[in-house]
């Protein structure tokens, strides 16, 4: 199991951050460079054994991981991102980096657009079923946009937001013309 740790789990997040401060020895350090989408991305993974405090609260945790994703420029601006993970897996450093990158690809393809473009994390639902229903509708919307040639979710949303006939046509429904 590989879990992304975000700042909404403050205690765990701070415990992991504190383990990567300063010039400590890290038993696992591996990096890779990827050139795609017109930019060069450097992936640097550092990992160490989970502390006793973390293992007490997260049964089976074996490693805490810091993934630094950095690159030259994106839209003319430098960027630097740090992501934290906790895992129960015991594997080689290169395999761990591959797993984290695969996890990050899922985050970029599904979770990030759902939150930033569709505002998923901003919603608070009164009914339990609302969460699953709206998640299904968001997934359907993302898939329809991608299947109809939109690489950019934002561009796709702007193109079809006011064209219900076009959207329904994608799923085989046509509106009857009213005269």
N, C-alpha and C positions, 0 to 999 in steps of 0.2 A: 504494500500500500504506500502511495506517495501522496501526501497532502500539501497543498499550498497554504502557507500561513500568512494571513493578512492582519493588518492593524486592528481589525475589529475583534481579534482575540488578543487583547492588550498584554496580558500577563505572559502568555506563551511567546508572543512576538518580541517583547522586551527581553525575555530570557534568552532567546535565540540571538537577537541583535548583540547582546552583551558578550556572547561567546565569540563573536567575530570582530570585536574592537581590538585595536592595538596590533602589535607585531607578535602574534602568537604563532606557534607551530601548528600547522594543520596537517593531519595524517593523510588527507586526500586533497589534492589540488590538480586540476586538469583544465585545459582550455582548448578552444577550437575557433577557427575563423570561417565565416560563411559569407560568400558574396552572392547577393540576390536582390531583386527589386531595385537595382541601381544603387545599392549601398553595401558597405562592408560591415558586418556585425561580428564582434568578438564576444564569445561566450566563455566566461571563466567561472568554474565551479570550485568551491571550497567546502569541505565537509569535515565534521568531527563527530565523535561519539556523543550521543545525547547525554546530558547530565543526569545525575540521580534524581534531581528535582523534577526534570521533565519526564523521566521514565515513571515516576510515581503517579503523575497525572495522566500520562499517555502510555498505557500499557503496550508493550511490544516495541516502543520506539527505539530504534537502534542508531540512527544518524540524524543530525540536524544539518541542513544544507543552506549555503548562501550561493545564489547564482547572480553573478554580475553580468549584465548584458550591456555592452558599451559599443559605441561606434563613432565614426567621424561626425557626419552631419545627416540630419533629416529635416527637410524643408529649410535648409540653410542654417539650422541650429544644432549645436552639439547635444547629444543626449546620453544619459547614464541611468540605468535602472538597476535596482537591486531587488531580488525576489527571494523569499525564504520558504523552505520546505522542511517537512519532517517525514521520515520514512521508517518502515519496519524492514525494508529490504537490506540484504547484505549482498553486495555485488561489486564488480570491479569499478574503478573510477570512470573509465570510458563508458561502460554500460550505464552507470548512474547519470552521467552527463546526457547520454542519448535518451534515457527515460525522462529526464527533466525537460529536455528540449521538446520531446513529443508532447509532454504535458502542457508546455508553454504554447505549442502550436494549437492545441485544443482551446486553450484560454484565448488566444488571439482570434481564432476562427469563430468561436461560439459565445463564450462568456463576455468578452470585451464588447462586441457589437450589441449584444443583448442589453448590456448595461448602458453604454454610452449612446447608442443610437435609438434604442427602444425604451430606455429609462427603467429597466427592470428593478434595479435595487431601490429606486425611489418610491415604489408602490408599497402600500400597506393594505393588506386585504382583510376584510371583515369575516369572510367565509373561508373555510379551509379549502373548499373545492376551487375557489377563485385562483389560487396559486397555480394549480395544475392546469386549469383551463387556459389561463393567460400564457403560461409557459408553452403550452402546445401551440397556441395561436402565434406566438413570437417565432417559434421554430418553423412553423409553416411559412410565415412571412419571409424569414431569412432564406429558406430553401427555395421558395418561389422566385425571389429576387435573383438568387445565384443561378438557378436553372434557366432564367430568362436573360442571362448575359450581363447582369449587373455585378461587377467586381466590387464596386463601392456601395455599401448599404445606404449611405446617406444619399448618394446620387439616385439610387433606385427608389428610395422613399419619396424623394422630391419629384421624381418622374411620374409616379403612379398614385400619389397621395390623394389626388382629386379625380381619379379616373377609376371609379368602382367597376365599370364595365370591363375595362382592361384586366383588372385584378381577378375578377370572377371568370373571365375568359381563360385565364391561365389554369383554372381548375375545371374547365369544361362547362361552366354555367354561362348562359347568355340571357341577358335581360330582354324581355319582350318589349318591342317598340310600342310606345303609346302615342296615339294620334290625336 
